[in-house]
Amino acid sequence: MLGKKTLIFAILTLIFLGCAPKDKGNYLVKVDKFTLKPETFKRRFTLSKNYKDAEKIEETDITEFINNHFLESLLLTAESYNQNLDQDREFQNKMENIRKNILVNTNGLLFEKLMPKEFQVTDQEVRQLYNRINSKIKMANILVTSKHQANMILLKSDKGDSFGELAKKYSIDVKSSRNDGVRDSYITRGNFSDHFEEIVFSLEAGEVSKPIKDHFGYHIVKVIEKEDVTKKPFNEKKTELGQKIRSKKYINFLINLNSNLRKKYNLQINDKLVPLLIDNFNNDRRPGKIKKEQIPEEKLSETIIEYKNGSWKLEKLIDHFNKSLSPVIFLCKEDVEFYINKAVQEDLKYQEALSMNLQNTKKFDRFYRKMEEKKLKEYGREKLLYSKISVSDQEIEKYYQNHQDKYSGRELSEVKASIKNDIHSKKLINKRKNILNKLSKKFNIDYNKAAIRQVADELNTNKQGEK
């Protein structure tokens, strides 16, 4: 019996042999309007055993590799468009997130437009930082989101509560909180804000700071160790210190951007709903959760966040928080405000990108189309191949009875899950084979013989050069 890959390859090879090259475009194979570029093929093929073990690359080797590794994806993408899966609400929601990412992620078009090409650092700034570095400290840090929490924790610490236990219970710096608040390495000046460093480096080993406010929240710092440093010559440290200063300038750029957007889009919080979040916050375990079921239905539909061109209902904020696994603890209004400011950042950036019309640029369109095709391949595979495969109890029972030699002495309940997986896998293989056979007949598969021949020649030249 022919195997799945052999059968599909045989069908596709017949198509290939009977298919005259229609043009000499920059593709190896085309299915409907979707193509495989030579560069994409070569990147994968040159890493394969097929390439490494071959004395000479034949055109049929390339065709076979296309059929086994690329053609299924092209066929499924073509069929996805044919069935208008790109219009599904579920897919459109996925693409809306992609759309936002293209515009507002840290490599997106908004940052490209607003961020300086380079954060300039002067020799004077580097020299000033170099001159201020005289010591290094190992510290434990508790980071919280409100002055109320910080003062409460400081009071507990002053009364003798373990700093490490307080860090585990309250700190939103998740990594250090697992280690009693202790940071992995020593710090020197240049890592934090000037205000933070002035206070922390004035402390001696064993001392605990008062709450220190910065853009991350409120810090309570305990100095574990403090040592003088022997500095290397300025020229040896210049590059490293310059990078520290650039990093701080980048962080300040982000802080100012987010602050300015909150003002520009007039972010407003409905204070009347804030107590519902605090009163229904469950912090029995970290991260905490908001008990939505305890809040009246009519309150969930009320607006808690408003800004120009947008708003969030209370239910949306609660769902966002509960899904985020955020370490923030809601004990007072300032904690809630801190979380909301973080939660709406992407929305405000998105509004700013739209106001600048960045979604109508050629660059956006290029990125979006590329991601749309990629995501539709994944979505089409899920919908066309993996969906609607069910396994009934009757099928499981029959399979169990027909394979007693395999399951002798074992109850059905012990092997039911394993049998279900076996049946599902076999159904999937058959479904996949049938669908691909149908699609290979449905769509015109245009193999570009000239391009395949050229790639074979290039690969053989490369192999000769490797010897």
C-alpha positions, 0 to 999 in steps of 0.5 A: 500500500502506498504511504500518504507522502508517496501517494501525494507526491505521485499525484503532484509529480504527474501534475508537475510533469504535465505543467508547462511553465507559464512565466519565469517569475520569481517563484518555484511553485504557485497555488492560486495567487500564493507562491513559494519564493526561492529564498524561502525554499533555500533557507529551509532546504539547505538545513535539511538532510536532503541537501547535506547528504546529496552528492548532486541536487536534481530538479526532482529533489527540489520538487519532492521537497516542495511537495513534502514541506511547502505544498500543503501550506500553500493548498490550505491557504488557497482553500482558506481564501476560497472558503472566505475564512479570512472573513470569519469573526474569529480570524478578524479578531486575531488580525485586529490584534496583529494590526495593533501590534504592527502599529504600537509594539516596541518595534512598531510604526508608532515608535519608529515615528516618534522615537529618536533615531538614537539617544545621544549621550555626551562625554560629559554625561558619561564622565559625570556617571563615572565620577559618581560610581564609588560603591556597589550594593547588594539589595533586597527590594519590595516594590508595590503600587501605592504609598498606602501599601508601602507605609503598611509594609514599612510598619510591619518591617519596623515591628520585626516582620521578616523582610523576605516574607513581606517581599514574597507576600506583597512585592510586584517584582516577581523575580526578586520576590521569590528570593526574599526580595534579593536581587541576583547581582550587585548594582552600581549607579546608572541602573536606576533613576537618580532619585532612587540611587541618591537614597539607596547609596546613602544607606549602609548595610542593614539599613532599610529605606523609607518608601521611594517613588518612581515610575515603577511604583514604590520601593522599600529597599534593604541594603544587604552588602555595600562595598567600595569599588576599584574602578577601571580606567574611564576609557575602558568603561566609557562604552558600557556607561554610555549604554546605561545612559541610553537605556535610561533615556529610552525608559524616560522616553516611554514614561513621557510618552505614556504620560502625555497620551493619558493627558492628550486622550483625557483618561478618566476613571469612574471613582464610584466603581473602584471600591467594588474592585478593592472589596472583591479582590481575593489575595489568598494566593498570588496572583490575586483575582477579582471575584466577578461573580460577587459584583452585581450584573448591572455594575459590570456593564457600567463604564469605569475607564473613559478616554477620547474615542474609547472606553472600558466597561467594569467587566472588561477591566476585571476580565483583563486583570484576571487573565493577566496574572498581574501581581498587583494587589488592590488595597486602595484607589492608587493601586487600581489607578496604577493597574489601569494606567498600565492596562490602557497604554496599548489602547492609547498608543493605538489611538495615537497611531490611528490619528497619525494615519499610520494604518494607511501607509505602504509599510503598514500594508506590507507588514499586515499582508505578510502577517495575514497570510501567515496567520491564515495558514495557521487558522486554515490548518486548524479549521480545515484539518483539525476541526470536527474530528470526534471520537465516540464511546462506541468507536473506543469500545470497538477498538478496545475489543478488536485489540485485546492482544494489545490491551490484555488484562487492562480495563477499558477505563485505564486505556480509554484516553490512549485509545481515543488519541489513537483513533483521533490520530488515524482519523486526522491522517485520513482526513488530511490525505483526502483533503490534500488529494482533493485540493491538489486537483481543485487548484492549478499547481504551477511549478516554475521549471526554469526557477527550479532548474536555476535553484538546483544549479545554485545549490550544486555550485554552493556544494562544490564550494563547500568541498 
